[in-house]
Amino acid sequence: MTIMENNKRVDTAHTIPLGVLYGAGAGALWGLVFLAPELARPFTPLQVAVGRYLAYGVLSALMIAPRWKSLMHSLRKKDWEALFWLSLCGNVFYYVMLSMAVQKGGIALASLVVGFLPITVTIIGSRDKGAVSFGALLPSLLFCAAGALCVAWQALAAPAAGGHAVSGFFCAVVALVLWTAYAVGNSRCLVRLHVLSVHDWNLLIGIVTGAQALLLSPVAILSSPYTYSTGQLGRFAAVSCAVAVIASIFGNALWNRMSRLVPLTMTGQMILFETFFALIYGFLWEHRWPRLLEGVAFVCITLSVLTCVSVHQKHAARRRGAISGLMENGV
């Protein structure tokens, strides 16, 4: 690798604070998604997911239409394959499996398993060339695990929706694998595809996700035997469009910008912002203060992100020093 290439990689270290802000913004918008089932309570989780992603697809198609022909020349078959799998793993299939995990095993089991998502992404990212070592990231990962355990332990007070713990655990593990694959795959696609903006990539994912949701719509309609009033359907449409705009359009756009600014070992930690804000919105919705374990979870999540940022800043400083030494020696 040349000195110029090294300099390019090190320069990205200066964007870490901005990347963290984008990650926090994405988490703040994504956290609102957890209110959608409450706002559209008569409808099943599958119907809520299909409604959200149909709206996401329609809005994406309208927004990208003026640039559609020019974008088609920039995309290859490999890119369309990536869009298909990212949409399926990170949106449709993930949400369905997570909903099944909650229904079968309860909130505690699902939150405990999926709560380890930042750890799985960070471990994979630590294997990349030039990445921060796993040992240096261990304190951050331990704080993350402690926060997830606190949330899950607190959730044990809530009754499980079903007693099928084994099948619920399996669904939660599948959901964890799916979103890990999405986070890693999406980050690497954004690094590779310089010809596309993060906004256009998000809209393309929206179009593909909308097509997948359209195929699932008959199943969603038949998933509930209830008939809904005009008022309920209007509320459902409003919630679906709001979530599509706030979380899928703007939230995903911020996440994609973050993915181009920080290394993969930090991407996993940024997912903690979604948990952080989801808890805040939940407390506001329930009109209460955090309980003891929930407060501890807040502290653990904050420490996890702070230690992760600190490690990456120190790693970047060491790389800058090493490169400066090479340049002074004329290497």
C-alpha positions in Angstrom: 0.0 0.0 0.0 1.4 3.4 -0.9 1.8 6.4 1.4 -1.0 8.2 -0.5 -3.4 5.2 0.1 -2.4 5.2 3.7 -3.1 8.9 4.0 -6.5 8.4 2.5 -7.4 5.7 5.0 -6.1 7.8 7.9 -8.0 10.9 6.8 -11.2 9.0 7.3 -10.4 9.0 11.1 -11.2 12.7 11.1 -14.8 11.8 10.1 -15.4 9.6 13.1 -17.2 12.3 15.2 -19.4 13.2 12.3 -20.1 9.5 11.7 -21.1 9.1 15.4 -23.6 12.0 15.0 -25.1 10.3 11.9 -25.3 7.1 13.8 -27.1 8.8 16.7 -29.5 10.5 14.3 -30.3 7.2 12.6 -30.9 5.5 16.0 -33.1 8.4 17.1 -35.3 7.9 14.0 -35.2 4.1 14.0 -36.2 4.1 17.7 -39.6 5.5 16.7 -40.4 2.2 14.8 -41.1 0.6 18.2 -44.0 2.9 18.6 -45.6 1.8 15.4 -47.2 -1.5 16.7 -48.7 0.6 19.6 -50.1 3.2 17.2 -51.5 0.4 15.0 -52.4 -2.1 17.7 -55.3 -3.9 15.9 -53.0 -5.0 13.1 -50.5 -7.9 13.2 -46.7 -7.3 13.1 -46.6 -8.7 9.6 -49.2 -6.3 8.5 -47.4 -3.4 10.1 -44.1 -4.5 8.4 -45.8 -4.9 5.0 -47.5 -1.6 5.3 -44.3 0.2 6.2 -42.3 -1.4 3.4 -44.9 -0.9 0.7 -45.0 2.8 1.6 -41.2 2.8 1.6 -41.1 1.3 -1.8 -43.7 3.7 -3.3 -41.9 6.8 -1.9 -38.5 5.5 -3.1 -39.8 4.9 -6.6 -41.3 8.5 -6.8 -38.1 10.1 -5.5 -35.7 8.2 -7.7 -37.8 8.3 -10.9 -36.0 11.4 -12.4 -32.6 9.7 -12.1 -33.7 6.2 -12.9 -32.2 5.9 -16.4 -28.8 7.3 -15.4 -28.6 5.0 -12.4 -29.4 2.0 -14.5 -26.1 2.5 -16.3 -24.2 2.5 -13.0 -25.6 -0.7 -11.6 -24.4 -4.2 -12.5 -26.0 -7.6 -11.9 -23.8 -8.0 -8.8 -25.3 -4.8 -7.4 -28.9 -5.9 -8.0 -28.1 -9.2 -6.2 -26.8 -7.3 -3.3 -29.9 -5.1 -3.2 -32.1 -8.1 -3.2 -30.4 -9.9 -0.3 -29.9 -6.7 1.8 -33.6 -5.9 1.4 -34.7 -9.4 2.3 -32.2 -9.8 5.3 -32.3 -6.3 6.7 -35.9 -5.4 6.3 -38.6 -8.0 5.5 -37.2 -11.3 6.7 -35.6 -9.8 9.8 -38.7 -8.0 11.0 -40.8 -11.2 10.5 -38.4 -13.4 12.4 -38.1 -10.8 15.2 -41.9 -10.6 15.6 -42.1 -14.4 15.7 -39.4 -14.5 18.4 -41.3 -12.1 20.6 -44.6 -13.9 20.0 -43.2 -17.4 20.7 -40.5 -16.7 23.3 -41.4 -13.4 24.8 -39.7 -9.9 24.9 -37.0 -11.0 27.3 -35.7 -13.8 25.2 -35.8 -11.8 21.9 -34.1 -8.7 23.4 -31.4 -10.8 25.0 -30.4 -12.6 21.8 -30.8 -9.7 19.3 -29.2 -7.4 21.9 -25.8 -9.0 21.0 -26.0 -7.6 17.5 -23.3 -5.0 18.1 -21.0 -7.7 19.3 -21.4 -9.9 16.3 -20.8 -7.0 13.8 -17.8 -5.7 15.7 -16.2 -9.2 15.9 -16.5 -9.6 12.1 -15.2 -6.0 11.6 -12.2 -6.7 13.8 -11.0 -9.3 11.2 -10.6 -6.7 8.4 -7.1 -5.6 7.4 -5.9 -2.6 9.5 -8.9 -2.8 11.8 -8.8 -2.2 15.6 -8.0 -5.5 17.3 -10.6 -7.5 19.1 -8.7 -7.2 22.4 -8.8 -3.4 22.2 -12.5 -3.5 21.6 -13.2 -6.0 24.4 -14.1 -3.3 27.1 -16.7 -1.8 24.7 -18.2 -5.2 23.9 -18.4 -6.0 27.6 -20.3 -2.8 28.3 -22.6 -3.6 25.4 -23.3 -7.2 26.7 -24.0 -5.8 30.2 -26.5 -3.3 28.8 -28.3 -6.1 26.8 -28.4 -8.3 29.8 -29.9 -5.5 31.9 -32.7 -4.9 29.4 -33.4 -8.6 29.1 -33.4 -9.1 32.9 -35.8 -6.2 33.4 -38.1 -7.6 30.6 -38.3 -10.9 32.5 -41.0 -9.2 34.7 -43.2 -9.1 31.6 -45.2 -12.3 30.8 -44.1 -14.1 27.7 -46.5 -14.1 24.8 -46.0 -17.8 24.3 -44.4 -20.8 26.0 -42.5 -22.0 22.9 -39.1 -21.0 24.2 -37.1 -23.2 21.9 -38.7 -22.0 18.7 -38.6 -18.5 20.0 -34.9 -18.7 20.7 -34.3 -20.1 17.2 -36.3 -17.2 15.6 -34.3 -14.7 17.6 -31.0 -16.3 16.5 -32.1 -16.2 12.9 -33.0 -12.5 13.3 -29.6 -11.8 14.8 -27.8 -13.5 11.9 -30.0 -11.7 9.4 -29.3 -8.2 10.7 -25.6 -8.9 11.2 -25.4 -10.0 7.6 -27.2 -6.8 6.6 -25.0 -4.5 8.6 -21.8 -6.0 7.3 -23.0 -6.4 3.7 -24.4 -2.9 3.5 -21.3 -1.3 4.9 -19.1 -3.1 2.5 -21.3 -2.3 -0.5 -21.3 1.4 0.4 -17.5 1.4 0.5 -17.3 -0.4 -2.8 -19.9 1.6 -4.7 -18.5 5.1 -5.1 -20.6 5.9 -8.2 -23.8 5.9 -6.1 -24.7 8.4 -3.4 -25.9 6.9 -0.1 -29.3 8.5 -0.8 -29.7 6.7 -4.1 -28.6 3.4 -2.5 -31.2 3.8 0.2 -33.9 4.5 -2.4 -32.9 1.5 -4.4 -33.1 -0.7 -1.3 -36.6 0.8 -0.8 -37.7 -0.2 -4.3 -36.6 -3.7 -3.9 -38.0 -4.0 -0.3 -41.3 -2.6 -1.6 -41.5 -5.3 -4.3 -40.8 -8.0 -1.7 -43.5 -6.5 0.6 -46.0 -6.5 -2.3 -45.4 -10.2 -2.7 -46.0 -10.7 1.0 -49.2 -8.6 1.1 -51.6 -11.5 0.5 -50.1 -13.4 3.4 -50.3 -10.2 5.6 -54.0 -9.8 4.7 -54.8 -13.4 5.6 -52.7 -13.2 8.8 -55.6 -11.7 10.8 -59.3 -12.8 10.7 -60.4 -9.4 11.9 -62.1 -6.8 9.7 -61.1 -3.2 10.2 -63.1 0.0 10.2 -62.4 2.9 7.8 -60.9 4.9 10.7 -58.5 2.1 11.6 -57.4 1.6 8.1 -56.8 5.4 7.7 -54.7 5.4 10.9 -52.8 2.3 9.7 -52.0 4.0 6.4 -50.8 7.2 8.2 -48.6 5.2 10.6 -47.1 3.2 7.7 -46.3 6.3 5.7 -44.9 8.1 8.7 -42.6 5.2 9.6 -41.5 4.9 6.0 -40.5 8.5 5.7 -39.0 8.9 9.2 -37.3 5.6 9.7 -36.8 4.1 6.2 -36.1 7.2 4.1 -34.3 9.6 6.6 -33.1 7.0 9.2 -31.6 4.7 6.6 -30.0 7.7 4.8 -28.2 8.8 8.0 -27.1 5.2 8.6 -25.7 4.9 5.2 -23.8 8.1 5.5 -22.4 6.9 8.8 -21.4 3.6 7.2 -19.1 5.5 4.8 -17.5 7.5 7.6 -16.6 4.9 10.2 -15.0 1.5 10.1 -17.0 -1.7 10.4 -15.8 -2.2 14.0 -17.7 0.9 14.9 -20.8 0.2 12.9 -22.0 -2.4 15.3 -21.7 0.0 18.3 -23.7 2.6 16.5 -26.7 0.2 16.5 -26.9 0.8 20.2 -28.3 4.2 19.6 -31.5 2.5 18.3 -31.9 0.7 21.6 -31.0 3.9 23.5 -33.7 6.0 21.9 -36.3 3.2 21.7 -36.1 2.9 25.5 -36.5 6.7 25.9 -39.5 6.7 23.6 -40.9 3.7 25.5 -40.6 5.6 28.8 -42.3 8.7 27.4 -45.1 6.6 25.9 -45.6 4.8 29.3 -45.2 8.1 31.2 -42.7 6.8 33.7 -39.0 7.1 34.7 -36.5 4.3 34.0 -36.3 1.5 36.5 -33.0 0.6 38.2 -31.8 -2.0 35.6 -33.0 0.2 32.8 -30.9 3.0 34.2 -27.9 0.8 34.4 -28.5 -0.3 30.8 -28.4 3.4 29.8 -25.1 3.8 31.5 -23.6 0.7 29.9 -24.8 1.6 26.4 -23.3 5.1 26.8 -20.0 3.7 28.1 -19.9 1.1 25.3 -20.1 3.8 22.6 -17.7 6.2 24.3 -15.0 3.5 24.8 -15.5 2.3 21.2 -15.0 5.9 19.9 -12.0 6.4 22.2 -10.3 3.2 21.0 -10.7 4.1 17.3 -9.4 7.7 17.8 -6.3 6.3 19.5 -5.9 3.7 16.7 -6.1 6.5 14.1 -3.6 8.6 16.0 -1.1 5.8 16.0 -1.6 5.2 12.3 -1.0 8.9 11.6 2.2 8.8 13.7 3.4 5.7 11.8 2.7 7.2 8.4 4.3 10.5 9.4 7.5 8.6 10.3 7.5 6.8 7.0 7.1 10.1 5.1 10.0 11.7 7.1 12.2 8.8 6.3 11.3 9.1 2.6 9.7 5.6 2.5 
